[in-house]
Amino acid sequence: MRFWDSSAILPLLAKESTTPSLLELKKSDHEIVLWWGTETECLSALARREREGGLDRTAVSLAEENLAKILSRSYEVQPTTEVRRIARRLLMTHPLRAADALQLASALFFSGIQVPELPFVTLDKNLASSAGKEGFSLISIERTN
């Protein structure tokens, strides 16, 4: 079981340089933990790629189907008062954007209740740094461009 940041989910939906590594990692991770905003973040990125010409409508539809499958098989951390409280602390402690603070807060909340040794999967270097400082073991896949 691992917490997957939205940046690590997106390559499972649309081909990137990190897709093969993340698909291999996902095979070994039958229980994925996500934050409640993962779907919105991923759909936003897919729509942006379609608008910019990087994905056609067929590829976006397939990605949306794959996202629905991932979401249906994942634990989704909801936006509770405690998650928001943790996110406020993170914003004052780390150089995070709001969505990243909420993702990290969701991982901290879940790990405090369910899985104390929850690994954190991300492609975002800033979020990885903050997650590491919060005590998470990191699974960070390097992007090659």
Secondary structure, 3 states (H helix, E strand, C coil): CEEECHHHHHHHHCCCCCHHHHHHHHHCCCCEEEECCHHHHHHHHHHHHHHCCCCCHHHHHHHHHHHHHHHHCEEEECCCHHHHHHHHHHHHHCCCCHHHHHHHHHHHHHHHHCCCCCCEEECCHHHHHHHHHCCCCEEECCCCC
